[in-house]
Amino acid sequence: MKINLLYAIPPQSDIYGAYHDGFTAAMEIVAQRHEVTWLNVHPYEPGYAENIKRIKDADLVLVKSDWGWLPAQAADRALLGSSLPVALLIAGSNKPQPSALARRYDAIVYETPWYENYLKDCHHPFALQAFGVDTRYMNTKDRAENPNIDYVMVGRPAAFKRPERLLEKEGRRLLAGDISAASPELMQKFADAGIEVVKHVHYEELAKIYKRAATVFTPTTLQGGGERAVMEGMACGCQVEISPDNPKLQSLIDMGVQSHEDYAKALLSMIQELEGGRLVSNRDKCMGQVLNQVMILKAKGKRLPNTLKIRGKNILAKFGR
């Protein structure tokens, strides 16, 4: 089967061209059985226009995206009016869209057991949980007997990840992740507090950091990600500390470590069922596509007065008035 996988990473990101985690490792296994093409549909991607044109050139489209984010938007535009099989691989924690809209996808894949609570109201006919980390790297082999890092925080230090809470910890502290868009003020506070900062590193190097750390500190909000760091830390034998207001990450801790092979097995099972005809009816898919476009138009209508106001100011400024 020919599969196009849509994702979005801007060129300025530290992980551009170096994206690797449990998902990419799982897709390596999927690619052993199917022809998989990765299409970066971020608008800043140099090959963006060409990648958009290629979306429909497949037997199945996988969309690695949160609801309504860039890859989902690209798929919605390219597949409007098409019955081509498509699955949403949810990358985020936003609530699912209503059932009628969600049925423009033939399958929905979510990462955490906690997310099942959201899907109860969505009533999608084909939803499954799949997640894992690359255990070829993330494991307890060569773990330090006496870790020399007290707390490590992994991921980009965006506000929803609450990176400032690392300042409250004592001992040797380290932040590892994409800092391309980090707040200069926060980075200065980290420097003043003696917190080490390491830019995005290869997965193998990241595993070495985990294996020298006592605790993986992931104080994110519910919408702040952290799934990968939590499971990677557990896989490497670290203690994991999360915020008590984040039941999503707690559900991952309760579930335990899942490998990239577990992840691939779930994805391959889904693909097999889609190949076998477990698809949303053309009528329901078309209805979902139409309702989604109506929703988009309504949102644009609400923004129109403000958009016109901004454009008017820009025009006046251009002519010096």
Secondary structure, DSSP 8 states (H G I E B T S, - for coil): -EEEEEE---TTSTTTT---SHHHHHHHHHTTTSEEEEEE--TTSTTHHHHHHHTTSSSEEEEEE-TTSHHHHHHHHHTTT----EEEEE-S------HHHHTTSSEEEES-GGGHHHHHHH--SSEEE---B-TTTSSSTT--SS-SEEEEEES---GGG-GGGGGG--SSEEEEE--TT--HHHHHHHHHHT-EEEE---HHHHHHHHTTEEEEEE---TTS--HHHHHHHHHTT-EEEE-TT-HHHHHHHHH---BHHHHHHHHHHHHHHHHTT----HHHHHHHHHHHHHHHHHHHHHHHHHHHHHHHHHHHHHTT-
